[in-house]
Amino acid sequence: MAAGKRKVPGSPADIDAFLLHLDHPHKEAINRLRSGIMDIDPRIVEEIKWNAPSFKLDDHFATFKLHPPRTIQIVMHTGAKPKAPPRAFTVTDPHGLLKWPAQDRCVLTLQSSAQATELHDDVLAMVREWIRQLDP
């Protein structure tokens, strides 16, 4: 292993250990959302990537952004490497939760655990909509 590199946990036990030690004020809401995302499709695999829970099918498509820990954020993307040319994605956003830094990447932000609970089903619908667009 090269200097400065560390093993990225990937097994369920590693993920559980990572989350056990996670210091985040919205940890419980994050865990409910994680569970909901995993229930969307039995092929979804969860790993720790970019120091946060990340979900993949063929490639990673959604990753929690845990820092700064003021809000709950999920970055929906098309993997670690840019696709050429990038495709424009769309997601129905009835609550104005999304910011689009690129046409193939958006950041969903929930301001509180209460909002995460209230909009849980809507958030999962948005993730489902993202997943449907992954295959060309």
C-alpha positions in Angstrom: 0.0 0.0 0.0 1.4 3.4 -1.0 2.3 5.9 1.7 -0.7 8.1 2.5 -3.2 5.6 1.1 -5.5 3.7 3.4 -7.8 0.8 2.8 -11.3 1.9 2.1 -13.8 -0.2 4.1 -16.2 -2.1 2.0 -17.7 -5.1 3.9 -20.9 -4.6 5.8 -18.9 -5.0 9.0 -16.6 -2.2 7.9 -19.6 0.0 7.1 -21.2 -0.7 10.4 -18.0 0.1 12.2 -17.6 3.4 10.3 -21.2 4.4 11.1 -20.8 3.4 14.8 -18.0 5.9 15.2 -19.6 8.6 13.0 -20.1 11.8 14.9 -23.0 13.5 13.0 -26.0 15.3 14.6 -28.3 13.7 12.0 -26.9 10.1 12.2 -30.2 8.5 12.9 -31.9 10.1 9.9 -28.9 9.3 7.7 -29.2 5.6 8.7 -33.0 5.6 7.8 -32.2 7.1 4.4 -29.3 4.6 3.9 -31.7 1.7 4.6 -34.3 3.2 2.2 -31.8 3.5 -0.6 -30.7 -0.1 -0.1 -34.3 -1.2 -0.3 -34.8 0.5 -3.7 -33.1 -2.3 -5.6 -31.5 -5.6 -4.4 -28.5 -5.1 -6.7 -27.4 -1.9 -4.8 -24.1 -2.3 -2.9 -23.1 0.1 -0.2 -19.5 1.0 0.4 -17.5 3.7 2.2 -16.2 6.0 -0.5 -14.9 9.5 -0.1 -15.2 8.9 3.7 -19.0 8.5 3.6 -21.6 5.9 2.7 -21.8 5.5 -1.0 -24.1 3.4 -3.2 -23.5 1.7 -6.5 -24.9 -0.6 -9.1 -22.4 -0.9 -12.0 -20.8 2.4 -10.7 -21.4 4.7 -7.8 -24.5 6.8 -8.2 -25.1 8.4 -4.7 -22.9 9.4 -1.9 -23.6 11.1 1.4 -21.7 14.3 2.0 -21.1 14.2 5.8 -19.1 17.3 6.3 -19.7 19.9 7.4 -22.3 18.1 9.6 -24.9 20.9 9.7 -27.3 19.3 7.2 -27.9 15.9 5.5 -26.6 15.9 1.9 -26.7 13.2 -0.7 -24.7 13.8 -3.9 -26.3 12.0 -6.9 -23.7 11.4 -9.6 -22.5 9.1 -12.4 -19.4 7.7 -10.7 -16.0 8.7 -9.7 -14.8 9.5 -13.2 -16.5 12.0 -15.5 -18.4 10.5 -18.5 -17.7 11.9 -21.9 -19.9 13.6 -23.0 -21.9 14.1 -19.8 -25.6 13.5 -20.2 -28.2 15.9 -18.7 -30.2 14.3 -15.9 -33.5 15.6 -14.6 -35.1 14.9 -11.2 -38.6 16.0 -10.1 -37.9 18.3 -7.1 -41.2 19.4 -5.6 -39.5 20.8 -2.4 -36.5 22.6 -4.0 -33.9 20.3 -2.4 -31.5 20.0 -5.3 -28.6 22.1 -6.5 -27.0 21.2 -9.8 -23.2 21.8 -10.0 -23.1 19.9 -13.3 -25.7 18.5 -15.7 -24.9 15.0 -14.5 -24.5 15.7 -10.7 -26.8 17.2 -8.1 -26.7 17.7 -4.4 -29.8 17.0 -2.3 -29.8 18.9 1.0 -32.1 18.4 3.9 -31.9 21.0 6.6 -32.8 18.7 9.6 -33.6 15.2 10.8 -37.2 16.3 11.0 -37.2 17.3 7.3 -35.5 14.0 6.5 -38.3 12.1 8.2 -41.0 14.3 6.7 -39.7 14.0 3.1 -38.3 10.4 3.4 -40.5 9.0 0.7 -39.9 11.9 -1.6 -36.2 11.7 -1.2 -36.2 8.0 -2.1 -38.4 8.8 -5.1 -35.8 11.2 -6.3 -33.0 8.6 -5.9 -35.2 6.1 -7.8 -35.6 8.7 -10.6 -31.9 9.2 -10.7 -31.2 5.5 -10.9 -33.6 5.1 -13.9 -31.5 7.5 -15.9 -28.2 5.8 -15.3 -28.6 3.3 -18.2 -28.4 5.1 -21.6 
